[in-house]
Amino acid sequence: MDLSVDHGIIVTRLAGDGPAYKAGIQERDVITKIDQIPVYDMEGFLKLLWSYNVGDLVRIEYIRNGKISETLIQLAERPPQY
């Protein structure tokens, strides 16, 4: 995929009204860190994400178009899946 990093997770979809979307995360962004902790794969990403609580504020580092950026996301309860 010609990415500028060797670790992270690619955002393939997100809820249009969810916290990540509201914080500016977009499809095809590559999330590389949560609170300065590197993310290497989906399993590690979810394990780390689930260690936080609803309402916590987390700093996400991501890459978009080769540029490293950061955003803060306030975690919310995940809606039930249908």
TIMARVO-587998 format. One record per residue: residue number from 1; residue in one letter; x, z, y of N, C-alpha, C in turn. Coordinates in Angstrom, 3 decimals. Example, Ala and Ser with C-alpha at 12.3 -4.5 7.8 and 13.67 -1.06 7.14 Angstrom:
BEGIN
{1, "A", {13.190, 7.800, -5.690}, {12.300, 7.800, -4.500}, {13.200, 7.800, -3.300}}
{2, "S", {12.850, 7.080, -2.250}, {13.670, 7.140, -1.060}, {12.900, 7.870, 0.030}}
END
This chain:
BEGIN
{1, "M", {0.815, 0.000, -1.203}, {0.000, 0.000, 0.000}, {0.854, 0.000, 1.260}}
{2, "D", {2.156, -0.092, 1.109}, {3.066, -0.161, 2.249}, {2.908, 1.030, 3.190}}
{3, "L", {2.908, 2.234, 2.610}, {2.775, 3.448, 3.409}, {4.148, 3.966, 3.799}}
{4, "S", {4.190, 4.698, 4.903}, {5.468, 5.193, 5.413}, {5.846, 6.565, 4.854}}
{5, "V", {5.082, 7.082, 3.884}, {5.366, 8.379, 3.280}, {5.293, 8.271, 1.767}}
{6, "D", {5.889, 9.260, 1.082}, {5.868, 9.256, -0.381}, {4.972, 10.354, -0.949}}
{7, "H", {4.187, 11.005, -0.081}, {3.265, 12.033, -0.555}, {2.043, 12.083, 0.353}}
{8, "G", {1.008, 12.719, -0.145}, {-0.217, 12.861, 0.634}, {-1.400, 12.278, -0.121}}
{9, "I", {-2.572, 12.415, 0.492}, {-3.774, 11.841, -0.104}, {-4.405, 10.883, 0.896}}
{10, "I", {-4.918, 9.788, 0.395}, {-5.560, 8.792, 1.240}, {-7.044, 9.130, 1.340}}
{11, "V", {-7.546, 9.174, 2.554}, {-8.966, 9.430, 2.771}, {-9.712, 8.141, 2.448}}
{12, "T", {-10.559, 8.195, 1.435}, {-11.301, 6.997, 1.030}, {-12.751, 7.033, 1.476}}
{13, "R", {-13.242, 8.221, 1.769}, {-14.598, 8.355, 2.310}, {-14.733, 9.736, 2.919}}
{14, "L", {-15.636, 9.849, 3.885}, {-15.920, 11.136, 4.469}, {-17.317, 11.119, 5.069}}
{15, "A", {-17.903, 12.283, 5.131}, {-19.256, 12.405, 5.669}, {-19.232, 12.144, 7.164}}
{16, "G", {-20.142, 11.318, 7.629}, {-20.202, 10.948, 9.036}, {-20.546, 12.080, 9.972}}
{17, "D", {-20.989, 13.202, 9.426}, {-21.295, 14.354, 10.268}, {-20.503, 15.591, 9.844}}
{18, "G", {-19.483, 15.395, 9.020}, {-18.697, 16.516, 8.515}, {-17.579, 16.932, 9.450}}
{19, "P", {-16.954, 18.076, 9.156}, {-15.884, 18.610, 10.003}, {-14.680, 17.677, 10.158}}
{20, "A", {-14.272, 17.016, 9.086}, {-13.113, 16.121, 9.185}, {-13.423, 14.945, 10.118}}
{21, "Y", {-14.591, 14.362, 9.971}, {-15.001, 13.258, 10.845}, {-15.042, 13.715, 12.300}}
{22, "K", {-15.638, 14.876, 12.539}, {-15.739, 15.402, 13.901}, {-14.368, 15.691, 14.502}}
{23, "A", {-13.387, 15.990, 13.646}, {-12.030, 16.274, 14.119}, {-11.197, 15.007, 14.297}}
{24, "G", {-11.776, 13.845, 13.960}, {-11.080, 12.587, 14.191}, {-10.450, 11.941, 12.978}}
{25, "I", {-10.576, 12.545, 11.809}, {-10.039, 11.932, 10.592}, {-10.855, 10.678, 10.276}}
{26, "Q", {-10.162, 9.631, 9.825}, {-10.813, 8.362, 9.505}, {-10.442, 7.916, 8.096}}
{27, "E", {-11.269, 7.051, 7.532}, {-10.925, 6.449, 6.246}, {-9.594, 5.731, 6.389}}
{28, "R", {-8.791, 5.799, 5.326}, {-7.453, 5.222, 5.228}, {-6.365, 6.074, 5.882}}
{29, "D", {-6.730, 7.195, 6.541}, {-5.708, 8.137, 6.992}, {-5.062, 8.745, 5.754}}
{30, "V", {-3.815, 9.142, 5.870}, {-3.112, 9.814, 4.775}, {-2.852, 11.249, 5.214}}
{31, "I", {-3.515, 12.190, 4.564}, {-3.312, 13.610, 4.872}, {-2.058, 14.068, 4.145}}
{32, "T", {-1.094, 14.591, 4.913}, {0.187, 14.984, 4.341}, {0.419, 16.487, 4.318}}
{33, "K", {-0.281, 17.239, 5.195}, {-0.081, 18.693, 5.235}, {-1.358, 19.395, 5.663}}
{34, "I", {-1.544, 20.592, 5.128}, {-2.560, 21.526, 5.605}, {-1.812, 22.777, 6.030}}
{35, "D", {-1.945, 23.144, 7.302}, {-1.233, 24.314, 7.840}, {0.247, 24.290, 7.476}}
{36, "Q", {0.876, 23.148, 7.652}, {2.308, 22.935, 7.419}, {2.709, 22.979, 5.953}}
{37, "I", {1.742, 23.045, 5.041}, {2.034, 23.031, 3.607}, {1.845, 21.597, 3.108}}
{38, "P", {2.894, 20.986, 2.556}, {2.783, 19.598, 2.101}, {1.729, 19.417, 1.012}}
{39, "V", {1.060, 18.288, 1.065}, {0.045, 17.899, 0.086}, {0.605, 16.707, -0.686}}
{40, "Y", {0.668, 16.823, -2.022}, {1.260, 15.763, -2.830}, {0.241, 14.950, -3.619}}
{41, "D", {-0.888, 15.575, -3.943}, {-1.894, 14.871, -4.734}, {-3.250, 15.533, -4.523}}
{42, "M", {-4.305, 14.925, -5.042}, {-5.655, 15.435, -4.826}, {-5.832, 16.824, -5.420}}
{43, "E", {-5.269, 17.065, -6.592}, {-5.403, 18.381, -7.213}, {-4.824, 19.467, -6.308}}
{44, "G", {-3.623, 19.251, -5.798}, {-2.993, 20.224, -4.912}, {-3.736, 20.364, -3.597}}
{45, "F", {-4.237, 19.244, -3.070}, {-5.011, 19.263, -1.838}, {-6.254, 20.138, -2.005}}
{46, "L", {-7.010, 19.911, -3.077}, {-8.239, 20.677, -3.293}, {-7.948, 22.144, -3.552}}
{47, "K", {-6.926, 22.431, -4.326}, {-6.568, 23.823, -4.607}, {-6.238, 24.552, -3.306}}
{48, "L", {-5.475, 23.914, -2.453}, {-5.115, 24.522, -1.178}, {-6.341, 24.642, -0.272}}
{49, "L", {-7.114, 23.585, -0.170}, {-8.301, 23.596, 0.686}, {-9.268, 24.688, 0.258}}
{50, "W", {-9.476, 24.833, -1.037}, {-10.421, 25.823, -1.550}, {-9.899, 27.256, -1.437}}
{51, "S", {-8.646, 27.434, -1.029}, {-8.120, 28.777, -0.819}, {-8.558, 29.342, 0.543}}
{52, "Y", {-9.143, 28.493, 1.367}, {-9.650, 28.912, 2.679}, {-11.135, 29.257, 2.567}}
{53, "N", {-11.661, 29.831, 3.628}, {-13.065, 30.214, 3.678}, {-13.818, 29.366, 4.695}}
{54, "V", {-15.124, 29.281, 4.517}, {-15.981, 28.615, 5.489}, {-15.750, 29.273, 6.845}}
{55, "G", {-15.563, 28.463, 7.870}, {-15.315, 28.964, 9.220}, {-13.852, 29.028, 9.598}}
{56, "D", {-12.943, 28.984, 8.593}, {-11.507, 28.996, 8.896}, {-11.126, 27.733, 9.659}}
{57, "L", {-10.133, 27.862, 10.512}, {-9.584, 26.744, 11.263}, {-8.270, 26.347, 10.606}}
{58, "V", {-8.153, 25.089, 10.192}, {-6.929, 24.618, 9.540}, {-6.345, 23.455, 10.328}}
{59, "R", {-5.017, 23.402, 10.350}, {-4.309, 22.311, 11.018}, {-3.985, 21.253, 9.962}}
{60, "I", {-4.441, 20.040, 10.208}, {-4.216, 18.931, 9.280}, {-3.225, 17.960, 9.902}}
{61, "E", {-2.176, 17.650, 9.158}, {-1.255, 16.591, 9.576}, {-1.618, 15.343, 8.784}}
{62, "Y", {-1.702, 14.217, 9.482}, {-2.077, 12.974, 8.821}, {-1.327, 11.812, 9.453}}
{63, "I", {-1.313, 10.719, 8.730}, {-0.666, 9.505, 9.217}, {-1.717, 8.415, 9.328}}
{64, "R", {-1.720, 7.764, 10.474}, {-2.604, 6.619, 10.701}, {-1.760, 5.522, 11.344}}
{65, "N", {-1.762, 4.358, 10.710}, {-0.999, 3.214, 11.231}, {0.465, 3.569, 11.483}}
{66, "G", {1.040, 4.356, 10.572}, {2.453, 4.701, 10.660}, {2.781, 5.822, 11.637}}
{67, "K", {1.795, 6.367, 12.325}, {2.023, 7.419, 13.309}, {1.522, 8.761, 12.778}}
{68, "I", {2.365, 9.793, 12.888}, {1.994, 11.142, 12.463}, {1.180, 11.799, 13.566}}
{69, "S", {0.050, 12.381, 13.182}, {-0.824, 13.087, 14.125}, {-1.278, 14.389, 13.493}}
{70, "E", {-1.828, 15.263, 14.318}, {-2.396, 16.519, 13.847}, {-3.764, 16.710, 14.456}}
{71, "T", {-4.605, 17.442, 13.758}, {-5.911, 17.837, 14.268}, {-6.282, 19.174, 13.677}}
{72, "L", {-7.155, 19.871, 14.355}, {-7.684, 21.131, 13.847}, {-9.082, 20.887, 13.316}}
{73, "I", {-9.349, 21.447, 12.149}, {-10.663, 21.312, 11.525}, {-11.199, 22.696, 11.219}}
{74, "Q", {-12.421, 22.949, 11.662}, {-13.085, 24.190, 11.285}, {-13.895, 23.901, 10.028}}
{75, "L", {-13.557, 24.589, 8.962}, {-14.181, 24.325, 7.673}, {-15.641, 24.757, 7.661}}
{76, "A", {-16.444, 23.958, 6.994}, {-17.872, 24.240, 6.866}, {-18.240, 24.232, 5.392}}
{77, "E", {-19.405, 24.759, 5.091}, {-19.877, 24.757, 3.714}, {-20.161, 23.328, 3.285}}
{78, "R", {-19.748, 23.007, 2.090}, {-19.974, 21.664, 1.569}, {-21.448, 21.513, 1.187}}
{79, "P", {-22.086, 20.435, 1.659}, {-23.499, 20.256, 1.314}, {-23.653, 19.959, -0.176}}
{80, "P", {-24.803, 20.293, -0.752}, {-25.015, 20.005, -2.174}, {-24.991, 18.504, -2.442}}
{81, "Q", {-24.489, 18.131, -3.607}, {-24.416, 16.724, -3.993}, {-25.738, 16.300, -4.618}}
{82, "Y", {-26.189, 15.121, -4.290}, {-27.430, 14.615, -4.861}, {-27.135, 13.528, -5.856}}
END
